[in-house]
């Protein structure tokens, strides 16, 4: 009996050791995709967003799914502001390290003397639409009306003025633009009779339809099928000093875009939890904007960029289209084959 026990003991120890080894290796396998990359130089990181809208879902998904943590960030915070202006002000003040905001906001900041640069695109959806009270059927009928925008100098202001000009309306003289903050405030103001029309983003547009408001125009039809709606940018100094931090952030959000597209039902629940949108609206919204999320950070096609600069010139924000080198550090785009996968 004693000999049988002795013969059995080495095999038992072998099994125990193998199980222990597997348990030790399991956490490493979960982070296998990130293990080869250098750690971010900044592990306590703050980013800024101009609104709590569904098109910014990749940032929230990366945070909720733990992708930022897996990239080495120990404390990752997402701060939401009301429009591009306070978002870029927070970047200038050092309140946040990086922002996802409009190219309009970046151009205006550089013009004002800020040393900012974009590092990534990837948000190329043309997701805005204009809705009005039932008595209106087109933007051309809004002369003398009141329209909602988020902030003066924001992308919603930029696009609304372009839409009005295209319809033959002078935005400086023929209408009143009211800066109210965001889509939730626009819908409330429409219901209260304080607005005649407003620009809205998906999925708030579905609520507008349910409440009987009329779609007057869409960004996709009026402007272009794709557009540099949001870009990722930071201070030039921060980019130069923290390239691994930038790469870690981009890997996490690119991974989040891929996860959203592969798991739209679960992603819709995340939108409901984070932004309080109806789950069905969130699910439909993901379908409608997912084409614009580009994990490889690409910018819109030439036509979309051409329209952007045309609007910028018409609005008086620039005298002529800028060369890409003036506002984009394309080194991350060019080298992503080495660090993103």
C-alpha positions in Angstrom: 0.0 0.0 0.0 2.8 2.3 0.9 4.6 1.8 -2.4 1.4 2.5 -4.3 1.1 5.8 -2.6 4.7 6.7 -3.4 4.2 5.8 -7.0 1.1 8.0 -7.2 2.6 11.0 -5.5 5.0 12.2 -8.3 2.1 12.2 -10.9 -0.1 14.2 -8.5 2.6 16.8 -7.9 3.1 17.1 -11.7 -0.6 17.8 -12.2 -0.6 20.4 -9.4 2.4 22.1 -10.8 0.9 22.3 -14.3 -2.4 23.7 -12.9 -0.4 26.3 -11.0 1.6 27.3 -14.1 -1.6 27.7 -16.1 -3.2 29.9 -13.4 -0.1 32.1 -13.5 -0.1 32.4 -17.2 -3.8 33.2 -17.6 -3.6 36.9 -16.8 -0.7 37.2 -19.3 -2.8 35.7 -22.1 -5.6 38.2 -21.5 -3.2 41.0 -22.3 -1.1 39.1 -24.9 -2.0 41.7 -27.5 -0.6 44.5 -25.4 2.4 42.8 -23.8 4.9 43.6 -26.6 4.3 47.3 -26.6 6.2 49.9 -24.4 4.2 51.2 -21.5 2.6 54.7 -21.9 4.8 57.5 -20.5 1.7 58.9 -18.8 -0.5 56.4 -17.0 -2.9 58.8 -15.3 -4.6 60.2 -18.4 -7.5 62.6 -19.0 -9.3 63.1 -22.3 -12.0 65.6 -23.3 -15.1 65.2 -25.4 -17.4 68.1 -26.6 -20.6 66.1 -26.0 -22.0 62.9 -24.5 -23.2 61.7 -28.0 -23.3 58.2 -29.4 -20.7 59.0 -32.1 -18.1 59.1 -29.2 -19.0 55.6 -28.2 -15.5 54.2 -28.9 -14.0 56.2 -26.0 -16.7 54.9 -23.6 -16.5 51.4 -24.9 -12.7 51.3 -24.5 -13.1 52.6 -20.9 -16.0 50.3 -20.0 -14.5 47.2 -21.6 -11.1 47.7 -19.8 -9.1 48.3 -23.0 -7.4 51.4 -21.6 -6.4 49.5 -18.5 -5.0 46.7 -20.6 -2.8 49.3 -22.4 -1.2 50.3 -19.1 -3.3 53.3 -18.0 -3.9 53.1 -14.3 -6.3 56.0 -14.1 -8.2 57.0 -17.2 -10.8 59.8 -17.0 -13.2 61.0 -19.8 -14.4 64.6 -19.2 -17.4 65.8 -21.2 -17.7 69.5 -22.0 -20.5 71.5 -23.8 -19.2 72.0 -27.3 -15.8 72.4 -29.0 -14.8 75.8 -27.4 -14.7 74.6 -23.8 -13.1 71.3 -24.9 -10.2 73.0 -26.6 -9.9 75.5 -23.8 -9.5 72.6 -21.4 -6.7 71.2 -23.6 -4.9 74.5 -23.7 -5.2 74.8 -19.9 -3.8 71.3 -19.4 -7.0 70.1 -17.8 -7.0 67.2 -20.3 -4.2 65.6 -22.2 -6.0 64.9 -25.5 -9.4 65.5 -27.1 -11.7 64.1 -29.7 -13.3 67.1 -31.2 -14.0 68.8 -34.5 -11.5 69.7 -37.1 -13.2 73.1 -37.0 -12.2 73.4 -33.4 -8.6 72.5 -34.2 -8.3 74.9 -37.1 -9.7 77.8 -35.0 -7.4 76.9 -32.1 -4.3 76.9 -34.3 -5.4 80.2 -35.9 -5.6 81.6 -32.4 -2.0 80.6 -31.7 -2.4 77.3 -30.0 0.3 74.7 -30.8 -2.1 71.8 -31.4 -1.8 69.0 -33.9 -4.1 66.1 -34.9 -2.7 62.6 -34.7 -5.6 60.5 -36.0 -8.9 60.7 -37.8 -11.3 57.8 -37.7 -14.6 59.6 -37.0 -15.8 60.3 -40.6 -19.6 60.0 -40.2 -21.9 62.7 -41.6 -24.4 62.2 -38.8 -26.1 65.6 -38.4 -29.6 66.4 -39.6 -31.8 69.5 -39.3 -35.3 69.2 -37.9 -38.0 71.9 -37.7 -41.6 72.4 -36.5 -44.3 70.8 -38.7 -45.0 74.0 -40.5 -41.6 74.0 -42.2 -40.7 71.7 -45.1 -37.2 72.9 -46.0 -34.4 75.0 -44.7 -35.2 77.6 -47.3 -38.4 78.3 -45.4 -36.6 79.3 -42.2 -36.0 82.9 -42.9 -36.9 84.9 -39.8 -36.7 81.8 -37.7 -34.7 80.7 -34.6 -32.3 77.8 -34.9 -30.4 75.9 -32.2 -26.6 75.3 -32.2 -24.4 74.0 -29.5 -21.9 76.9 -29.2 -20.8 79.7 -31.5 -17.7 78.6 -33.3 -18.6 75.0 -32.9 -19.1 72.4 -35.7 -22.9 72.7 -35.3 -22.6 76.4 -35.9 -20.2 75.9 -38.8 -22.5 73.3 -40.5 -25.7 75.2 -39.8 -24.4 78.4 -41.4 -23.3 76.4 -44.4 -26.7 74.8 -44.8 -28.4 78.2 -44.5 -26.2 79.8 -47.1 -26.8 76.9 -49.5 -30.5 77.4 -49.1 -30.2 81.1 -49.9 -30.4 82.4 -46.3 -27.9 84.8 -44.8 -27.1 83.3 -41.3 -25.9 86.7 -40.0 -29.1 88.6 -41.0 -32.0 86.4 -41.9 -32.2 84.1 -38.8 -31.4 84.0 -35.1 -28.9 81.4 -34.0 -29.2 80.3 -30.3 -26.4 78.5 -28.6 -28.1 76.1 -26.2 -25.6 73.3 -25.5 -26.7 70.1 -27.2 -29.4 67.9 -28.7 -31.2 67.3 -25.5 -31.6 71.1 -25.0 -32.6 71.6 -28.7 -35.4 69.1 -28.3 -36.6 70.7 -25.1 -36.5 74.2 -26.8 -38.5 72.9 -29.8 -41.1 71.5 -27.5 -41.3 74.8 -25.6 -41.7 76.8 -28.8 -38.4 78.5 -28.3 -36.9 77.2 -31.5 -38.2 76.8 -35.1 -35.6 74.4 -36.1 -32.3 72.8 -34.9 -29.4 70.7 -35.9 -29.5 67.3 -34.2 -27.2 64.3 -34.0 -28.1 60.6 -34.2 -29.8 59.1 -32.2 -31.6 62.3 -31.1 -33.0 62.5 -34.6 -35.2 59.4 -34.0 -36.7 61.2 -31.0 -37.4 64.2 -33.2 -39.3 62.0 -35.7 -41.4 60.4 -33.0 -42.4 63.9 -31.7 -43.6 64.9 -35.1 -40.8 67.3 -36.2 -39.9 67.5 -39.9 -36.5 66.6 -41.3 -35.4 69.6 -43.3 -32.0 68.4 -44.5 -29.3 65.9 -43.8 -25.5 66.5 -43.6 -24.9 63.5 -45.9 -27.1 64.9 -48.6 -26.3 68.6 -48.1 -22.6 68.4 -47.4 -20.9 65.1 -48.3 -21.3 61.4 -47.6 -18.3 61.4 -45.3 -16.7 64.3 -43.4 -14.0 65.0 -40.8 -16.6 65.2 -38.1 -14.1 64.5 -35.2 -10.4 64.1 -35.0 -8.0 63.2 -32.3 -5.6 66.0 -31.3 -3.3 67.2 -28.5 -0.6 69.7 -27.8 2.5 69.3 -30.0 4.7 69.2 -26.9 2.6 66.4 -25.4 2.7 64.4 -28.6 6.5 64.7 -28.9 7.1 63.7 -25.3 4.6 60.9 -25.0 4.4 58.9 -28.3 3.8 55.6 -26.5 0.9 57.2 -24.6 -0.7 58.3 -27.8 -0.2 54.9 -29.4 -1.7 53.2 -26.3 -4.7 55.4 -26.5 -5.2 54.8 -30.2 -4.8 51.1 -29.9 -7.5 51.0 -27.2 -10.0 53.1 -29.2 -9.3 51.3 -32.4 -10.0 48.0 -30.7 -13.2 49.5 -29.2 -14.4 50.4 -32.7 -13.9 46.9 -33.9 -15.6 45.6 -30.8 -18.7 47.8 -31.3 -19.1 46.7 -34.9 -18.8 43.0 -33.9 -21.1 43.4 -30.9 -23.7 46.1 -31.8 -26.4 44.8 -29.4 -24.1 44.8 -26.4 -22.8 48.2 -27.5 -26.3 49.6 -27.6 -26.8 48.6 -24.0 -23.6 50.5 -23.2 -25.0 53.6 -24.9 -28.2 53.2 -22.8 -26.2 52.9 -19.6 -23.8 55.8 -20.3 -25.9 58.2 -22.2 -29.5 57.2 -21.2 -30.6 56.8 -24.8 -33.4 54.4 -25.6 -31.8 51.0 -26.4 -33.6 50.6 -29.7 -32.5 54.1 -30.7 -29.0 53.3 -29.7 -29.0 50.1 -31.7 -30.3 51.9 -34.8 -27.8 54.7 -34.3 -24.9 52.4 -34.2 -26.0 51.0 -37.6 -26.3 54.5 -39.0 -22.9 55.8 -37.9 -20.7 52.7 -37.7 -19.5 53.3 -41.3 -17.7 56.4 -40.1 -15.7 54.7 -37.4 -12.4 53.8 -39.0 -10.1 51.8 -36.7 -7.1 52.7 -38.9 -7.6 56.4 -38.2 -8.1 57.3 -41.9 -9.4 60.8 -42.8 -12.4 61.2 -45.2 -11.9 60.8 -48.9 -10.8 63.8 -50.9 -14.3 65.0 -51.6 -15.2 65.2 -47.9 -12.0 67.1 -47.1 -12.6 69.5 -50.0 -16.1 70.3 -48.7 -14.7 70.9 -45.2 -12.2 73.5 -46.5 -14.8 75.0 -48.8 -17.1 75.6 -45.8 -14.1 77.0 -43.8 -13.3 79.5 -46.5 -17.0 80.5 -46.9 -17.3 81.0 -43.1 -14.2 83.2 -43.1 -12.3 80.9 -40.8 -9.4 80.4 -43.3 -8.5 82.3 -46.4 -7.6 79.1 -48.3 -7.3 75.3 -47.7 -4.4 74.4 -45.4 -1.7 71.9 -46.3 -2.2 68.8 -44.2 1.2 69.3 -42.5 -0.1 72.5 -40.8 -2.6 70.6 -38.7 -1.7 66.9 -38.8 1.2 64.9 -37.4 0.8 61.9 -39.7 3.6 59.8 -38.2 1.1 57.7 -36.2 -0.9 57.0 -39.3 2.1 56.1 -41.4 3.7 53.7 -38.8 0.5 52.0 -37.4 1.6 48.8 -39.1 4.4 48.6 -36.6 2.5 49.4 -33.4 -1.3 49.0 -33.8 -1.8 45.3 -34.4 
